[in-house]
Each structure stands twice: as structure tokens, then as C-alpha cells.
Amino acid sequence: SIPVISKIFFDIGMMNTNFSNMVLTVSTIQDLCLWIALNMSISMVTTGSFKVGTFIVTTVLTIGLLLAAKGVEILLNKKNFKIKKNVLSISILVLFITIYILSLFHINIMYSAFIGGYIVKSLVEPDSIEISKVKDIAFAFFIPIYFALVGIKLDVVHNFSLGRFLIFFVIAFMAEFIGTTSVM
């Protein structure tokens, strides 16, 4: 949901406003919670049981990796260090390294890619032409493929519970609404 929201705000000229930053922050935190839940769901399906230790490791890794990436970003900003060339190569390298390392802890590949993107953001000059090329490639190629794969796997006819959907929708909507309006 973050890339879609970013694209909408960018298209209507609101990308660098306080409102867009607040909405993107809320959306990012919501997505992180959902990635933790997704990792746990995948773990439960593949192993057939719920392991509290796995849940704790996933949660600690989530928070720890984001704090570490933020710490690196702060350190690099103090040193005035940003990568300006070979951004695509560095992005792909960081992505594969992140996916490999987190796969050792049985962390979902989508979450690993998210962390890799966050790390790249802290390393790269945000206004460089090359980072805009990486974004263009993602928006034009990877994101549509991801949503196509989600659509292919989605079986709304046989695996849809209207009651569960409504409960989840209302809870998620109210939590995001309350979180968004309390910041304003």
C-alpha cells in the first residue's frame, strides 16, 4: 500500500507535505505490523504450529532492523555521505543481500525487500536521477507484477468470508482513522 499511496500523492503534487508524510508514516507502521502478521501466518502454515519464539524473533528483527537502518541513515547524514552513482546496481545488491540474510531467519521475501528498500533509501542521494529510474522501474514493472500475482492467487469465490472481511475492514479502517486524525 505504501507505493500506491506514494504514487497517488506524487501524482497530485502532495508528496512533500506534512499531510502526505503523516499518511505515509501511518501506512508504513500499519504495513510493518501486517508484515509481522504475514510472517507468522506463513510460519504457521508451513510448520503447522505457532511458535512464540519465532514471533518474538520476527518482531525483534523488524524493530531492530528498522532502528539500525535509521541509525545508519543518521550517521551517514552527519558524515554528509550519500551514494550518487551506480544506484541501480547498489539497490539490487542490497536487495539480494538483505533477502539472503533475512531468509536465514525465515523472514518473508516481501518483508526483506521492504527492509532492503529502506536501507537503500538511507544510502542514496534522494534526488538523484538514478533513484528516480529505480522508482520508475519499480512502478512500471515490479509493482504491477506483484499485484497480478496477488490477483492470480486470490480466490474470492471459494475462500471469502464476508463476516471476517467486514470485521477486519472495520478494525483496520478505524485504527488507521484514529491514528491519522489524532496526529492532525
C-alpha positions as CSV (number, residue, x, y, z in Angstrom):
1,S,0.0,0.0,0.0
2,I,2.9,2.4,0.5
3,P,4.0,2.5,-3.1
4,V,0.4,3.0,-4.2
5,I,-0.2,5.9,-1.7
6,S,3.2,7.4,-2.6
7,K,2.3,7.4,-6.3
8,I,-1.1,8.9,-5.7
9,F,0.4,11.8,-3.6
10,F,3.1,12.3,-6.1
11,D,0.6,12.5,-9.0
12,I,-1.5,15.1,-7.3
13,G,1.5,17.2,-6.1
14,M,1.2,16.5,-2.4
15,M,4.3,14.3,-1.9
16,N,6.3,16.6,0.3
17,T,3.6,18.0,2.6
18,N,3.1,17.3,6.3
19,F,-0.2,15.5,5.5
20,S,1.5,13.1,3.0
21,N,4.4,12.4,5.4
22,M,1.9,11.7,8.2
23,V,-0.3,9.4,6.0
24,L,2.8,7.6,4.7
25,T,4.2,7.1,8.3
26,V,0.8,5.7,9.4
27,S,0.7,3.4,6.4
28,T,4.3,2.3,6.9
29,I,3.7,1.3,10.5
30,Q,0.5,-0.4,9.6
31,D,2.3,-2.4,6.8
32,L,5.1,-3.4,9.3
33,C,2.5,-4.8,11.7
34,L,0.9,-6.6,8.8
35,W,4.3,-8.0,7.6
36,I,4.9,-9.4,11.1
37,A,1.4,-11.0,11.0
38,L,2.1,-12.3,7.5
39,N,5.4,-13.9,8.6
40,M,3.6,-15.6,11.5
41,S,0.8,-16.8,9.2
42,I,3.3,-18.2,6.7
43,S,5.3,-19.8,9.5
44,M,2.1,-21.4,11.0
45,V,1.1,-22.8,7.6
46,T,4.5,-24.2,6.8
47,T,5.2,-25.7,10.2
48,G,1.7,-26.4,11.3
49,S,2.1,-24.7,14.7
50,F,2.5,-21.4,16.3
51,K,5.9,-20.8,17.9
52,V,6.1,-17.9,20.4
53,G,9.9,-17.8,19.9
54,T,9.5,-17.3,16.1
55,F,7.1,-14.5,16.7
56,I,9.5,-12.8,19.1
57,V,12.4,-13.2,16.7
58,T,10.4,-11.7,13.9
59,T,9.2,-8.8,15.9
60,V,12.6,-8.0,17.4
61,L,14.2,-8.3,13.9
62,T,11.6,-6.0,12.5
63,I,12.1,-3.3,15.1
64,G,15.9,-3.8,15.3
65,L,16.5,-3.7,11.5
66,L,14.4,-0.5,11.1
67,L,16.2,1.1,14.0
68,A,19.6,0.0,12.7
69,A,18.7,1.4,9.2
70,K,17.6,4.6,10.8
71,G,20.8,4.8,12.8
72,V,22.9,4.2,9.6
73,E,20.9,6.9,7.9
74,I,21.5,9.4,10.7
75,L,25.3,8.6,10.8
76,L,25.6,8.9,7.0
77,N,23.7,12.3,7.1
78,K,26.1,13.6,9.8
79,K,29.1,12.5,7.6
80,N,27.4,14.0,4.5
81,F,27.8,10.7,2.7
82,K,25.3,9.7,0.0
83,I,25.8,7.4,-3.0
84,K,25.1,9.3,-6.2
85,K,26.3,6.8,-8.9
86,N,25.5,3.1,-9.6
87,V,22.3,3.4,-7.6
88,L,20.6,0.6,-9.6
89,S,23.5,-1.8,-9.0
90,I,23.7,-0.9,-5.4
91,S,19.9,-1.3,-4.9
92,I,19.9,-4.7,-6.4
93,L,23.0,-5.8,-4.4
94,V,21.5,-4.5,-1.1
95,L,18.2,-6.2,-2.0
96,F,19.8,-9.6,-2.6
97,I,22.0,-9.4,0.5
98,T,19.0,-8.4,2.6
99,I,16.9,-11.2,1.2
100,Y,19.6,-13.7,1.8
101,I,20.4,-12.7,5.4
102,L,16.7,-12.5,6.4
103,S,15.9,-15.8,4.7
104,L,18.3,-17.4,7.2
105,F,15.8,-16.3,9.9
106,H,12.9,-17.5,7.8
107,I,11.7,-13.9,7.2
108,N,9.3,-13.5,4.2
109,I,10.9,-12.2,1.0
110,M,8.5,-9.3,0.6
111,Y,9.4,-8.0,4.1
112,S,13.1,-8.5,3.3
113,A,12.6,-6.4,0.1
114,F,10.9,-3.7,2.2
115,I,13.9,-3.6,4.6
116,G,16.3,-3.6,1.6
117,G,14.5,-0.6,0.1
118,Y,14.7,1.3,3.5
119,I,18.4,0.6,3.6
120,V,18.9,1.8,0.1
121,K,16.9,5.0,0.9
122,S,19.4,5.8,3.7
123,L,22.4,5.2,1.4
124,V,21.4,7.0,-1.7
125,E,21.0,10.7,-2.6
126,P,17.2,11.1,-2.6
127,D,17.1,13.5,-5.5
128,S,19.5,11.6,-7.8
129,I,18.4,10.9,-11.3
130,E,19.3,7.2,-10.8
131,I,17.0,6.7,-7.8
132,S,14.1,8.1,-9.9
133,K,15.0,5.5,-12.5
134,V,14.8,2.8,-9.9
135,K,11.4,4.1,-8.8
136,D,10.2,4.2,-12.4
137,I,11.3,0.6,-13.0
138,A,9.5,-0.5,-9.8
139,F,6.3,1.4,-10.6
140,A,6.3,0.2,-14.2
141,F,7.4,-3.4,-13.8
142,F,7.6,-4.9,-10.3
143,I,4.6,-3.5,-8.6
144,P,2.2,-4.5,-11.4
145,I,3.6,-8.0,-11.4
146,Y,3.2,-8.2,-7.6
147,F,-0.5,-7.2,-7.8
148,A,-1.0,-9.5,-10.8
149,L,0.4,-12.4,-8.7
150,V,-1.9,-11.4,-5.8
151,G,-4.8,-11.4,-8.2
152,I,-4.0,-14.8,-9.6
153,K,-3.7,-16.3,-6.1
154,L,-6.9,-14.6,-4.8
155,D,-9.9,-16.9,-4.8
156,V,-12.7,-14.7,-3.7
157,V,-15.4,-17.2,-4.8
158,H,-14.3,-20.1,-2.7
159,N,-12.3,-18.6,0.1
160,F,-14.2,-15.5,1.1
161,S,-15.9,-14.9,4.4
162,L,-18.0,-11.7,4.4
163,G,-18.2,-11.6,8.2
164,R,-14.4,-11.9,8.7
165,F,-13.8,-9.4,5.9
166,L,-16.2,-6.8,7.5
167,I,-14.7,-7.3,11.0
168,F,-11.1,-6.9,9.7
169,F,-12.0,-4.0,7.4
170,V,-13.8,-2.0,10.2
171,I,-11.0,-2.7,12.8
172,A,-8.2,-1.7,10.3
173,F,-10.1,1.3,9.0
174,M,-10.9,2.6,12.5
175,A,-7.3,2.1,13.7
176,E,-5.9,4.0,10.8
177,F,-8.6,6.7,11.0
178,I,-7.9,7.2,14.7
179,G,-4.1,7.2,14.2
180,T,-4.4,9.6,11.4
181,T,-6.8,12.1,13.0
182,S,-5.0,12.1,16.3
183,V,-1.8,13.3,14.7
184,M,-3.6,16.2,12.9
